[in-house]
Amino acid sequence: MRQVSRSHGGASYILLAASLWGTTATARTFAPASAGPVAVGAARVIGGGLLLLLVALRGGALRGLVAQGTRTRFLLMIGAAAAAAYQTAFFAAAARAGVAVGTVVTIGTAPVFTGILSMVTGRRSRPGARWLAATAAAITGCAMLVTGGHASGASAAGVALALLASLCYAVYAVTASYLITNGAEDRAVVGAIFGGAAVLLLPVLFTSPMSWVATARGLAVATYLAVLTTALAYLLYARGLRTTAVTTATTLGLAEPAVAAVLGLAVLGERLTITGLAGLGVLAAGLAIAAWPARRPTAARSDRPLGQPQKDAAPSGVTSTPSSG
């Protein structure tokens, strides 16, 4: 029962993180008109990434992580590159396909990419029945949300960019999960990954108009996005990965478009058809299936690292059987 409680707590952290991510699109609408989507995204990751880096530096957590060896440093670089590419591809997809389609395609296909990556890298032998049922329900709900919302005008290039963003999301999620479940401190992992992403996105500050940040409204939006939807959200997400399988975590991340849709209705005056409202219900059911913890306790073990024995990671931490299967 103790193991069930730990798994349930991890799901709660991830749902809270996804809920914060879901406020991003609404918050961005309050930015000045001169704030372009890529510039806003860069400001979010740079600000949030530097905050996460500062948190990781406390107590020597980041130094200990980097000292684990070449393999760990290589994985951190992959995670940082994927996080930076995700941000760029996602906002470009939203600009070409629309916010609704861009968000739902990106987040909605992430569980599929994560499941494939987990199996290819040896972190998961076969998706469980609960994970398959939860993911199918959640993706169906997302599709209904798009159909019942504003899905017109989506370009093929926009959808392709959204799929690229989804793959990048899966890459850094699997990387972070691997490091955390093999004993690395969660704050050190997200600090290294998003601190690295912040450095990679610094050139955007010099190639995009950033004067909007100097306005009161622009500064408020940038601060909210950096502190709450990036720094706090990813600390919660990393904490949840301690006891929640990454495949389940990405399915729970589908709470993001649900929260975005609800805020669109309540704050922005957007409308959903009956199909869209039904999609919210189906999505909620899928999330409930994914979040409900497995009742059988299991012995703690770490996942095998990317198909090879781990030679330079810290001792394995406690990880639970995926709550979805």
MONOR-V181408 format. One record per residue. D_FIRST is the distance of its C-alpha to the first C-alpha in Angstrom with 1 decimal. Layout:
BEGIN
D_FIRST / D_FIRST
END
This chain:
BEGIN
0.0 / 3.8 / 5.3 / 5.0 / 6.3 / 8.7 / 9.9 / 10.5 / 12.3 / 14.4 / 15.5 / 16.6 / 18.7 / 20.3 / 21.1 / 22.7 / 24.7 / 25.9 / 26.9 / 29.0 / 30.6 / 31.5 / 33.7 / 35.8 / 38.3 / 39.0 / 39.4 / 41.8 / 44.1 / 45.0 / 46.4 / 50.2 / 51.9 / 52.9 / 49.4 / 48.9 / 45.6 / 45.6 / 46.7 / 43.9 / 41.3 / 42.8 / 42.9 / 39.2 / 38.1 / 40.6 / 39.7 / 36.0 / 36.2 / 38.2 / 35.9 / 32.9 / 35.2 / 36.0 / 32.3 / 31.8 / 34.9 / 33.5 / 32.7 / 33.9 / 30.8 / 33.0 / 35.4 / 32.8 / 31.6 / 35.2 / 36.0 / 33.6 / 36.3 / 38.3 / 35.6 / 33.3 / 36.3 / 37.3 / 33.9 / 34.1 / 37.6 / 36.4 / 33.7 / 36.3 / 38.8 / 36.4 / 35.4 / 39.1 / 40.1 / 37.4 / 38.7 / 42.3 / 41.7 / 39.5 / 42.1 / 44.9 / 43.2 / 42.8 / 46.5 / 47.6 / 45.2 / 44.4 / 41.3 / 39.6 / 40.2 / 39.7 / 36.3 / 35.0 / 36.3 / 35.0 / 31.5 / 31.4 / 32.2 / 30.1 / 27.1 / 29.6 / 31.1 / 27.8 / 26.7 / 30.1 / 30.1 / 26.6 / 28.0 / 31.3 / 30.0 / 27.7 / 24.5 / 23.4 / 25.0 / 24.7 / 23.3 / 20.6 / 21.5 / 19.2 / 20.6 / 24.1 / 23.7 / 22.4 / 25.1 / 27.8 / 27.1 / 27.0 / 30.2 / 31.9 / 31.2 / 32.7 / 35.7 / 36.3 / 36.1 / 38.9 / 40.9 / 40.7 / 41.4 / 44.1 / 43.9 / 47.7 / 49.5 / 46.9 / 48.7 / 47.8 / 47.9 / 45.4 / 43.0 / 43.5 / 42.8 / 39.6 / 38.5 / 39.4 / 37.4 / 34.4 / 34.8 / 35.1 / 32.0 / 30.1 / 31.8 / 30.8 / 27.2 / 26.8 / 28.6 / 26.5 / 23.3 / 24.7 / 25.8 / 22.7 / 20.3 / 22.9 / 22.8 / 25.2 / 24.7 / 24.0 / 26.8 / 29.2 / 28.6 / 29.2 / 32.0 / 33.7 / 33.4 / 34.5 / 36.9 / 38.5 / 38.6 / 40.3 / 43.0 / 43.6 / 44.1 / 46.4 / 49.5 / 48.7 / 49.6 / 53.1 / 53.6 / 52.3 / 53.6 / 51.4 / 53.7 / 51.4 / 48.9 / 51.6 / 51.6 / 49.6 / 47.8 / 47.3 / 45.9 / 43.5 / 42.2 / 42.0 / 40.1 / 37.6 / 37.0 / 36.8 / 34.7 / 32.2 / 32.1 / 32.3 / 31.4 / 28.6 / 27.3 / 27.2 / 25.5 / 22.7 / 22.7 / 22.7 / 19.7 / 17.8 / 18.9 / 17.0 / 13.7 / 15.4 / 17.8 / 21.3 / 22.1 / 19.4 / 20.6 / 24.2 / 23.3 / 21.7 / 24.9 / 26.8 / 26.0 / 29.0 / 31.8 / 30.3 / 30.5 / 33.9 / 35.1 / 34.1 / 35.9 / 38.8 / 39.2 / 38.7 / 40.4 / 42.8 / 44.0 / 43.1 / 42.9 / 40.7 / 41.9 / 40.1 / 38.9 / 37.5 / 35.7 / 34.3 / 33.1 / 31.1 / 29.3 / 28.7 / 27.5 / 25.0 / 23.7 / 23.3 / 21.4 / 19.0 / 18.3 / 17.8 / 15.7 / 13.2 / 10.1 / 9.7 / 7.1 / 7.9 / 6.7 / 10.2 / 12.5 / 13.7 / 17.2 / 19.8 / 21.8 / 25.3 / 27.7 / 29.9 / 30.8 / 31.8 / 30.4 / 29.7 / 32.4 / 32.4 / 29.0 / 27.0 / 24.3 / 21.3 / 18.5 / 14.8 / 14.4 / 11.9 / 12.9 / 14.9 / 13.2 / 16.5 / 16.8
END
